[in-house]
């Protein structure tokens, strides 16, 4: 032990100490306040504030604001363009639909029943249906041909233990939900009749919360309270993919092809930003967000976007591969 400590201190004193931090630019068209969500659909980005959706055309180059979805909403958590309309999922007031690019909004909440059913966390379109993951009532489906009635989509899904959905994605033709606090994800392949429960760390990992999902070059990755795991078979099995990430209370993910980004909430809502160029095998610390909360990450064109408590920000992708080290980041690697 003494020998290891001695060598460690010699190594630390000779290490270079370039400054840590990327150059970030705030999107001025979005207020410098909480931006709760950021999503990309095609070449357009959608960001959600407390009650307004912001539309970033041309890979987030130009931004316009919609009308207020609902002034009483506590956050626009998901925005999806599909079925000839724009859909906004709010936290506390359900789902809204606009057929005029956000000039006017109409609630579409019939059928959303149960505790937390109007707290929409994520929405996904697949095969003519819109699916909504909620904070308490599991998952609902809406037929886009009629758009009048949500129906429960919880067959085989344990609402009592995993009703709080943290993320919902479409991986190929399989719906995958990150939910619950026992180290499970849930998958619903095309043609299935029931949700299938899959343990990230078999057979069960009490306290392991899956916080985010991202599809990257055919892989599916899940961020958790215990770093990151990767699936190569459509969420049927998982392997550890978080070497180099500090432990934290949540992990947010984004991808650009095979390049991954992870935002780790590591200490009292301070976040570290990491990059991986090898499918999550190793991670490089590239920045820290201190004193601001990170709600989401997204890649569009040549930019990495960050939705934060102080607005929407971006940094050039070309700069995110820079090697950086600080005394704090070096200590964290040995502490974790």
N, C-alpha and C positions, 0 to 999 in steps of 0.2 A: 504493500500500500504506500509506504513512504517513498519507495523508488518511483512509483507511478506519479505521485504528486510532484516530486522534484522534476521529473521529465516534463510534466505538464506545464509547470511554471516557466521552464526554459523555453519551451515551444511557444507559449503565449507571448513572451517578451519579444520574440523575433518575428512574430507574424505581422504582416502589413495591416494597416487599419484604414482602408478606404471608407468613405462615407457611405452609409446605407440609405437608400431612398431613391425612388423614381421621381421623375418630373410629372406632376399631375396638373391637368387643366380642368377647371369646372365648366360644365355646360351651362352657359349663362341663361339660356331660355328656360331652364328648370330652376325653381327657387332654391335658395340655400337653406333647405329644411329637409325633414325626413323624406327620403325616397325609399319606399318599402320594397320595391320589386324592380327588376330589370330582366327583360326577356327579348329574344330575337326570333322573328318569324320571317324566313326568307332574307331579304336585304333590309328589313325594317326592324328597328328596336322599339320596344314599348317600356316606358317607365311609369311607375305608379306612386303618386304622393298620397296625402291623406284622403283626397276625394277627387283628384284629377288624374287623367292618363295623359302622358306625353308621348308623342309619336316622332321617332327619329328616322326619317327617310334616308335612303342612300347610305346604309351602314352607320346611321347615327350622325350624319353630316349636318342635316337641317332638322330642327325640332319645332313642333307645333303642339299646342295644348288643346285638349278637348274641353267641353263644358264640364261643370261639376257633375260627377256621376251621382253622388248623393252627399249633400253638405254635412250630413251626420255620420258619414262613414269614418271608420278609424284607420283606413288604409286601403288602397287599391293593390291587392296582392297578386293579381294575375290578369293579363290582357291577352286575348286571343282573337285574331281575325279569321273568321270561318263562316261558311254558309251565307255569304253575302252580307255579313254584319260584323260589327266589332263587339266583343263580349268583355265585360269587366267583372271580375270577382272581387268583392269587397269584404273587409273584415267587420262583420256585425250586421250587414244589411244585404247579404246574398249577392245574386248575379243580376247584372244589367246588360241590356242589348241596345245597340245603336245601329240604325240603318243609314245614317248620314254622317259617318266618320266622326262620331262623337259630339255632334252639335246638339242632339237630343238623346236622352237615355230613358229606357222603360224597364222596370223591374220584371224579372222572369224568375219567380220564386215558388210558384205553386209546386208542392210536393217535397220541398226541402223541409224535412221534419226531423225533430230530435235535438237534443242538447248540442249546441255548436253547429247546427246545420247551416246557419246563415253566415258563419265565419269561414269564408272561402280562402283556402290556402293556395291551391293550384288548380288550373284547368288544362285539359288536353283534348284535342280532337282526334278521333279515329273512326274511320269507316262510317261516316255520316252521323256520328254521335259526339256530343260534347260531354266530357267527364269532369266532375268537380270533386276534389279532395277537400274535406272540411276539418275543422278543428274540434272534433268530438263525435260527429255522427257518421264517420266513415266516408263512403264514396257514393256519388249520385250520377245518373246518366240522363241526358236529354236528347231526344230524337230531333235532329236539325231540320227534318222535313215538316215537323209540326210546331216545334218550339213552344209548347204550351204546358208541358207537365214533366217535372223531374221525377224519376223513379229511383228507389234505393237500388244500389248496385253492390250489395254487401253479401251475396250468397257465398258462404264459406269464409267470410271475413269476420274476425273477432272484434266487433265494435266495442265490446266492453273493455278490452285491453289495448286495442290499437285504433280506437276511433279518431284519435288525433293524428291526421295525416300531415307529415312535414314536407313531403314532395311527392309528385306524381309525374311519371314520364312515359313516353312511348318508345320502347326499344325494339325496332323492327315492327313486328305486329303484336308485341307483348306489352301490356300495361304493367308497370311496376310501381309499387307504392312503398315509400319509406315511412314507417309508422310504429308507434309503440316504443316501449323502453326496455324490451327484453332481447334486443339484438336480432330482430327479425325484419325481413322485407317480404312483400307480398307480390305475387305475379299472377297475371291473368292472360294466358296465351290466346291467340285467335282461335275460336272454336271451342274454348273451354266453357264449362258451366259453373265452375267454382273458383274462387281465389285459392292459390296455393301458398302456404306459409313456408318460408325458407330461412333457416338460421344462418346468420353471417358467421358465427362461431358455434358450430354444433356442439351439444344439442340445444343450448340456450345460454344467453349471456345477460343475466339480470342487470339492469342499469345501463346497458349499452343502447344509446339513443341514435338512430339514424337520422341525420339532419339534412342531407342534400344528395341528389342524384345527378349524374351527368353522363351522356353518351359521348364517347371519344374514340373515333376511328374503329368502330365496331365493338369496343369494350364498353362495359357499363361500370361506373365507379360510384361508390357510396361514401359520403363523408359521415363520420360518426363522432361520438364523444371519445373514441379511442382511435383517432386517426382515420386512414382511408383503406378501403378494400376494393378489389377489382374482380369482376366476373367476366369470363370469356364465353359463357354458355347461356346468356339470356337470364341472368339472375338465379340460375339453378344451384350454383356453388360460388364461393368467394375465397379469395386469397389476400393476404396482407399486402398493401401497396403504399405504405406510409413511412418508409425509412427516411429519417431526416426531419420529419415534422415534429414540432413540439406538441405536447399534449394540451388539450383545451376542453372547453365546454361544448364546442360545436365546430364543424368544418363546412365551409361553403366552397363549391366547385365551379369551374368553368373550363372549357376546352377550345383549342384551335387546332383541329386535326388531331395529331397524336401528342401535342403539347398541352399540358394541364396546368391549371392554376388553382391554388387552395388558399382560402382565407381562414385562419385558425383564431378563434376567440380564446386567447391564452391567459388573460389576467384582467378581471374586472372590466370586461367589454373592450379591452384593447386587442387589436388584431395583428397577426403577422401574415404577410403575403408570401407564398412560396410558388416556385415554378418547377415543373418536371418535364424533361424532354425524353424520358424513357418509359412512358406509360405508367408512371407512378412508382417505379422501382426505387428511385432516389429523388430527393427534393432539395431545392436550393432556396434559401431565404433571400428575398429580393427587396422587401420593404416592410415597414410597420405602420399601422394606423394607431396612433396614441391619442386617447381622449375623444375619439369619434367611433361610432358603432358602424359596422359593416353589415348591410342587409343582403347584398347579393353581388355577384360578379357575372360579367358576360363579355364575350369576344365578338366584335363585328369589324369586318375589313381588317385594317391594320392597327386597331385600337383595342385595349382592354378597358372596359368600363366598370366602375365601382359605384353601387348605390349605397349612400351613406347617410348619417344623420345630418350632415351639412351639405346635402345636395348630390348631384350626379357628376362624377369626375371620370376623366379618361387619361390614359398614358399610352404612348406609342409601343406597339408590340416589339419593335426593333430594339428597345432599350431593356426589355425585361430579362434578357439572358445575361446581363452583366453580372460578374462575380462581385459580391459584396460581403464584408465581414465587419462585425463590431465586437467589442468586448462583451456586450450583453448577449449577442447571438452565439458567440463561442461558448459562454457559460451555459447557455440553455441546452446546447448539444450534450454537454457532460451531465447536466442536472437531469435531463429527461432520459 
